[in-house]
Amino acid sequence: MSLRRLSKARLAPQHYNARPRLGISPGHGWASSFAKVKGDPQIFYYKGLSKQWPMERQRQTVADIITSGQRHTFHVTDLGMVKQQYDRWTRAMSGISPYYAVKCNDSVNIIKHFAELGGGFDCASLEEMKKCIDVGVSPKKIILSNPCKNDDDIEFARDSGVKRMTFDSVSELEKVSELYPQAELLLRMSIYDKNAKIPLCFKAGANEGYWDELLETAKRMGLRVRGPMFHVGTGSEADNSAAYENGMQDAWKMFKKASKLGMRFDTIDIGGGQSDDHLEKIYEKIEPWMAKFPDYVQWVGEPGRFVASPVQTVAVKVIGLRDGSVTVDDGVHGSFSNVLQEHQTLSDDLPRDQKGELMPWKDVHSSEVFGPTCDGLDVLTKNLIIPNNIKRGDWLVFAGMGAYTQVTSSNFNGMVRSVEKVMPEEEVQDAYGGGFSSLWPQLKGALRPAFGN
């Protein structure tokens, strides 16, 4: 169905870096909006890497961008979803300060809005720290959470006032002692999660057998260790709460070791790897341990994928058709880089039209979808349900595309990279009761004074 026949309404032009008007002005046809677009492009909406199709306000925004003359692939950053995920975390993970993992998606718009909401940041490098500080993030709200850093990273942290950073080796302690002895350290432990698509314990983290040496070396060097940190790995879609239970057990052991050495720990960082579906189960494992540790302990988490995944929606333009396949203007070297790097699979559910209605099976068929490059691996999916009447110039829109997509994209083959468009924050009533979320910023300080330090 063409957009011309969808409605007698026209979305008003918007400036997406300002606060757009997302309403629809009645009484105008679609024809004038599409006068310069031959054949009236159709727009089809998919779950993508989400469990939900794009919402109505997101569909309206995408349509408005296309009517304004957008020629190439773009992605929409929904700041309302940033707030929704922030509020979801603070409700479900009470007392654990969220430090967004910038590596997941380094959009300045996401960083700035997360900071405005009160969040902190997990950075891995000079560039990530600089990006946060440049938008006004306090160095006190940053953890340099990379256990093996370049000298430049440590020197920038020192010069900028970023004190907290992680380590997992004697060589890293020697580096910190030489370059930034005033740093405040977190000892990264190795925790294995069998459900993680990308385990991190083989690359980073110290096993229990090394803790004594590391703590004793830090003490001998006069370095301050504030507590343990762990990361269970990323990409788990199963209940991985047992891995956090293991992390708590190991953190308790490390606290005891530190106490015997006369070291006073005051921080526990549970890292990232949290999935939206199992957030409450994770907290059920952690909460009893929070009561065992001293009241002055500050609790930190580093959600990345949890925050970023639902925040961005990607729109791609159909640029070619062959029997059994379509080619679009973005691919695995761009917005779909996680399909190649993380073996993510796009949903094969039916698409929805601009009104949000599912297309009937009689009007669709399965197709392979290629990206625009000359790489034979540039395959978004081998099984996408597309309309029978799809044509060049139509658009396919995918939800849940915020995590490890733009941040790992490139302009391989000289292809145009997706451009970011921004939706301002709107009240989002989610499945977890969004009405309460607006009260949380006022309550969290009263409930836990140490929150966010």
N, C-alpha and C positions, 0 to 999 in steps of 0.2 A: 504494500500500500504506500503511495507517495505521501510526502508531507503535505502536499497541496490539499489532499483529501482528508487529512487527519482532523483538521479543526478550522474554524473560521477565526482563529486567533493568531497573533503574531508576537513573538518574543521581541521586546524592545532591545536595541543595541546596548551592550554593556561594556564597561571598562573594567577588566577583571582584576586589575591591581588596586582598584578602588572598591567601594562597597556597591555591588551591582543591585539593580532592581530585578528580582527573580520572578516577579509576577507576570502574568500574561495580560496584555491589553486586548480586550474584546473588540470585535467589530471590524477586524482587518484580515484579509486573506493572506495565505502563504505566498501567493504568486509574486508579489512585489519583492519579498525577501529573497526569492530564488530566481529573480529575473536574469541574473548573470550565471546561473548554474544550469547548464543544459540538462534537461530531463528530470529536474527535481530530484536531488539525491535522497535515497532512502537511508534511514538510520536503524540499525538493529543492535539490540542490547543483550549482552551475555554475562553470565556469572563470572567468567574469567577464572581467577584464582580465589574467588569468594564463594560463600554459600548462598549469597543473595544477588539478585539482579540490581543494577543501579536504581536508586530511589527516584521518585518523581522529580524532586528539585534538581538532582544531578542530570536527569534526562533533559530537563528544560534548559539547563545551563549548556550542555553539550549541543543541543539543537540551536541555541542562540549563537554559540561560537561559530557553528557551521554556516548559519544564515548570514553571519557578518562577513563571510568571504574566506574563511580559513581554508588553505590549500593543502596543507600537509599534516601529518600526524601530530597529535597534541595529547597532553594529559592534564586532567583537572585535579587540583589539590583542594580538597574540601576541609576547610579549617573547622567546620562544625564537627567533623569526624575526629579531628585531633582532640577537641574538647571531650567528645563522647568517650574516647579511649582513655584519656586522662582521668575523667570522672569514674569510669568503670574500674580502673586500677585503684584509685583511692578509696572506693567503696569496698572492693573485694579484698584488697591487700592493706588493710588499715594498719598504720604505723610503719609502713615500709615506703620510704621516699622513692619516687620514680625518677631515674636518671636515664633519659632517652639515649639509646645507642645510635649515635650519629652515622656510623658506618652503614646502617640499614637504608637510610635515605637522608642525604645531606641537604635537602631543600631548605633554603634560608627561611622560607615561609613557614615550614613545619617547625624549625628550630625556634624562630622568634615567637610563634604562638605558644609552643610548649613552655617556653620561658615565661611568657606573660601569665600562664596558668599557674606557675609556681614550680615547674619541674626543673630538675638538674640534667646533666649531660655526661654520658660516657663517651670519651673521645679516645682515639687511638694514635693521633699524630698532631704535629704542629698545625697542619692545615685545618684539621677539624676543630682544634682548640681556637684557632684564629677566627674561624667562621662563627663560632659561638660568641666569642668576646666582641667581635665586630658588630653584632646585633644587640649588644648590651648585657650579655650574660655575665654574672659575677664569677670571677675565678674560683670563689668558694663553692660554686654550684657545679664545678667540673671535676671529674675524676679522669686522669690519664690512665685508662684501663687497658694498657697494652704491656704485658710483662717483659717484652723485649723491645726496647725503644732505640731510636736513633739518638745520637748525641744532641742533634738540633732540637729534637722534641723535648728533651729534658731541659735544655738551656732556655727554650721558649717558655716552658712551664715555670721555670725559676724566675725569669724576667717578667712574666705576666702575673705571678702570684698564685698559680695553680699548684697547690701543695700535694694533694692526694694522688698517688699513683701505685700501680701494682708491680709485683716482681715474683719470680719463681726460680731464681738461680743465684748462685754466688757471684757470677760475672755481672749480673744486673745490679747487685748490691755494690760491687766495686765501682761500677759506672756512676751510680747515684751518689756514692760517697765522694767521688772525685768532682762531680759536676753540680750537685745540689744536695748537700748534706742536711739541709733544713727540710727536705721533703718528708711527707707523712705517708707511710707505706702500708699496703695491704698485701698479705701473702696469698697468692693464688694457689688454691688446692686443685688437684686433679680429681674430677668427678665424672663417672661414666654413666651415660644414659643410653640404654639399648634401643630406645625409640628415636633417638636423634638422627635425622637425615644427614646432618653434618656434625659428627662428634668433634669436640674441641680438645678433649683430654689428652690426645696423642701429641698435639702441638704445644699446648700450654698447660701449666699447672704442675705443682710438685706433689709427688706421692708422699704418704705419711713418713716413709723412711728417711726423707730429706728434711723434714721440718726442724728437727733439733739443730742440725748443722746451719740451716738458714737463719733461725732465730738467734742462735748463739753468735753467728757471724755479724748479724745486724747489731746486736747488743755490743759486741766488741768494737764495732766501727762507730758506735755512738749514734746510730740511726734509729728513728722512732718508727716502730711498727704498731699500727692502730688496730689491726685485726685481720681475720681471714676473708677471703673472697673466693668464689667459685662460679663456674658457668657450666651448666649441664649439657650444652650443645644446642643446636638450633634445628628448627624444621619439624619437630615432633608433632604429629597429629593425634597421637594416642595420649592416654593419661600417663604423664611422666612425673607425677607427684612423688613417687617412690625415690626418684633421684634427688629431690630436694630433701627428703627425709635423710638420705645418706649424707647430703651436704651438711645438714644440721648436726648429725652425729660427729662428723669430722670437725666441724667448727667447735663443738664442745670439747673434743680432745685437744684441739690446738689452744683453746683458752686455758686449759689446765696446764699444758706445757709452758705457756707464756707466764702463767702465775708463778710456777716454780722458778722461773728465771728472773722473777721480779719485774716483769713487764705488765703494764696495765692496758689491756685491750679495751676499746670503746666503740668499735664499729664492726658490723657484719654486712657483707655485700653478697647477695644471692645471685648476682649476675642476671643474665637473660634466659631465653629459651622457653618463656611462658607462652602457652597457647590460650586463646580466648575461651575455648570450650572447657578447659580444665583449670581455670584460674582459681575458682573456689576450692577445688580439691588440693591444689598446691598450698593454698593458705591454711587449709585444715591440717596439713602436715607441719607447717612452719609455726603456726600460732602457739601450740603448747610449748615449743622450745623458747619462744620469745619470753614466756613467763619464767623460764629457768635462768636466763642470763640476767646480769645486773640491769637495773632500771635505766642506768645512764647510757646503755648501749644504743647507738644509732643504727637503724636498719636501712639498707639501701638495696634497690633492685635496678636492673639495667634492661628494661623492655625495649626491644627494637621492632621486630616483626609484629609483635602484638599491637604496637602503636601505629606503625606505618602502613601495614597491609590494606586496611579499609579506606585509607585517606586519599588514595589516588585512583582515578579511573582513566584508562587509556583509550583513545579513539584513533583508529587507523582507516585509511582510505583505500578502497579497492582500485588497483591500478592495472590489473590484467586478469583475464579469464581464459581458462582452457578446459577441455573436457575433464572433469574430475578434480579440478583444482582452481583456486583463486590466488592471486598475488596481491599483497597489501604493501603499503609504504613504510612499514616498520617491522622489525623482526628480531631474531635472537641475538643480533649484535647491537640492538637498541633496547626498546622497552621490554622486550621479552627475553632479556639476557638470562633470567633465572630459569627459563625453560631449558636452556643449554647447560648452564653452570650448576643448577640445583636439581635438575630433572623434574621440574614442576610440570604439571599436566593441566591444561585448560579444561574447564568443565565442558562436557558434551551435551548439556541440557539444551532444550529448545530456546531460541531467542525470543525476546519481547520486542514489540514495536514501540513507536513513540508514545502511545497512550498507555504502555505498560501491559498490553495484552499479549498472551502467548500466541505464537503463530501455530496454526493447525498443522498436523503432520502431513496432510495432503499437499501443503504448499512449500514443503522444505525437502532437502536431501542432504546427505553427508558429503563432505568435501575435504580435501587436503588444503592447507593454507600455507603458502610460502611467504617469506619475507622478501625484501627488494634486492638483496645483494646477490652476487654471483657465487656465493658459497653454497655448496650442495647440502650443507647441514642447516641452512637457514629455513627451518620448518617450524612454524608455530605449533601446529597440530596436524595429525593425519586424519582427524575425525571431528570436524566442526559441522554442526547443523546449520545450513545456510538456506535462504529463500530460493525457490526455483527461478524467480524473476530478478535475481541479483544482477547488477550491471556495473560497469566501470563508473567510478565516481560516487558509488554508495559508501557508507561508513559502517564499520563494525566497532562496537564499544564494549570494553571489558572491565568489569569491576574487580576490586581486590588486588590492584596492581602497584601497590606502594612500596613493597619490600624487595630490596635487592634487584631493582629493575633499572631505574634511571641512573643510580649510583654506579652501576657496573656496565652501563651502555657506552657505545663508541660511535664514531662516524665512519666505521669501516666501509671501504669502497666509495667513500665520499658522500654517503647517503645523508640526507637531512635528518637531524636528530629531533626527537619529539620536543615540543616547546611546552612550558608550564603555563597554565591558566589557573587563576586562584578564585575560589568561592569563599566569601567571608563566612564567619561563624554564624550559624543559625541555631536555634534551640532544636536539638535532636532528641526525639522521644524514642529511646531504644528499648530493646527487650528486657532491659534490666531496671527499668523505672527511671527514666531520665529526669523526672520532676525533682527528685531529691538532689540530683547532682549539683544544681545551682547553689545549694546551701552549703555544700561541703567545704569550699574555701574558707567560709567564716567559722566552721566548726572544727576543722582539723587542728588549728593552732591551740584551741582550748582543750581539745582532747589529748593532744600529745605535743608539748612544747618543743621537743627536740626534732619534730618532723621537719624535714627539708634542710637541716643543717649540714 
